[in-house]
């Protein structure tokens, strides 16, 4: 049995969870999310908590046990509090601006990059003098916000020599010394 899968998910006030035909739907103040669960996992709601248990002892079912419990826990947290990620653009001339859901990035290429973000993700850009531009993303869906951040970061990953690129705020980049350091 999965140690994570055994833990119950406590349903806080203001969050409504429904289970129907192996689809878990979670509604809360920040939105609504749903997740299909494998038929080999049984979900019970008892005393204001969700309990997950495998129906058989197959290896794949054991793997699904903890995975689906974690996904539903992330949904409950997302609709109640939401998730926030901040990306930092490090480099001379790097800029970020947005108009609604359209994000415009200048990352040192010969052209600006435009990204249309999903409606579930709220975006805000912040540019201050003598500070790196910031992109603040907020969403109830942890998977979606992670995917959007990975897409933006992949446009210019931080490089190890000068540290330029798109990174998460507070991320430490392992720096390398250049070829002149050996002399």
N, C-alpha and C positions, 0 to 999 in steps of 0.2 A: 504494500500500500504506500501511496505517496504521502510524505509528511505534510506537504502543502495541501494536497487534496483532502486530507482528513479535517483540516481546520474549517469551522463554520464561517459563513459570511454573515455578519450582523447587518441587518437592514435598518439604517437610521431613519428618523422621522423625516417626512418630506420626500422620501424615495418610495416608489411603487414598483414592485417586481412581479411579473407574471410569467408563468411557465406554461407553454401550450405547444404540443407536438414537437418536443425537443428544441424549441426556440425560446430563449430567455429574453424578455423585453424589460428594460429598466427605464423608468421615467423619473425625472427629477427637475429641480429648478433650472439646471443648465441645459436640459434637452432630453432627448430620448435616444437610446441605443438598443440594438438587438444583436444576439449572437446565436447561431445554430450550434447545437451540442450534439456530439456523436450519440447514436442510439444505444451504445454500450455503456453510457454513463447515466445513472439514475439521479434525479434531483428531487429533493424533498424540502418543503418549507414547514418548519416547526418552530413555534415560539419566537417569531421575529428574526429567524435566521435561515439561511439556505445551507443544506447539507448535500454534498456530492459523494456518490459511492459507485464503484464499478460493479457491473452485473456479472462479470466473469473474471478469470485470472489470466487472460492473455496479455502478452507483453505490450501490444499496442494499446490496449484498454488501460493498462497501468500508466502508460505515458500520457494518455488523454486525460486521466483523472486529475492530475495536478494542473495541467495546461488549461483546461476549461474552467477550473475553479479560479485560477489566476486571472483569466480573461474577464470573468464575470465580476471579480473583485475590482478590477480596473474600471469596469463600466460603472459600478456603484460609486466609486470614488470620483469618477469623471463627471457624472451627472449631479453630484452633490457639490464638489469643490472645483472641478476643472483642472486642466493641466496647462502649465506655462513653460515655454522654452524661450531662451534668448540667444540669438546668434550675433556674433561680433565680427565686423569686417576690418581686418588688419592689413593695411597697405596704403601707399601714397595714392591718392585720387580715387580710392574705393568709396562709392556712394550707394545709398539705398533710399528709395522713396516709394510711396504707394498712393494709389487713387482707388479707394474701395478695396476690391480683392485683387487688383492688378499690381504686382510688385515689380518695380524697375530697379535693376542692379547695374552698376558700373564697376567691373572687376578687373580693369586693366586690359581688356580685350579691345579690338578696334570698333566694337559695336556694343550698345547697351543690351542687356538681357531682360526680357519681359516674361514673367511667370504669372499665370492666372491661378490663384489659389482656390480651393474648394470653399463653398459657403459656410461649412461647419467650422472653418478655421478663421479666427479674427486676427488681423495683422495690424501692427503699428510700427512705424519706423521712427528713429530718433537720431538726429544728427546735431551734435554740439561742437562748438569750436574747440580745437586741441584735444578732442576725444574721438575714439573710433566710432563709426556709425553702428547702431544697434537695430536689430530686427526682433521685435517681440511678437511671439505667436501664442495664441491661447485657443484651446478647444476642450470639449468634453471627451473626445475620442483619443485615447493614448496612442493607438496604432497609427491613426491618421496624422497626428501632429508629428510623430516620429518619422513617418515616411516623408512628409513635407520638409522637415529639417534636413533629412538625409539628402533629398533632392537639391536643396539650396546649397548645402555644404559641398556636394559633389561638383558644383560648377567651378570652384577654385578651392581645392583642399589645402590646408596649411602645409607649407613646405618646411623642411627641417633646417635650412641654412639661414634664411632671414626671418622665418616665422610668418610670412605673409599668407593671407588666405582667409577663408570663412571658417570660424571656429565657434564652439559653444562658449558662452560667457563663463570664465573661470577655468577653462580647459588648459591643461599644461601640455605644451608641445615639446617633445624631446628634441633638443637642438644639437646639430652637428657642427663641428668646426670645419672650416674650409680647407683647401689644399695648402694654404700658406701656414697653417698652424703646425705642420710637421717639421718645418725648418727651424 
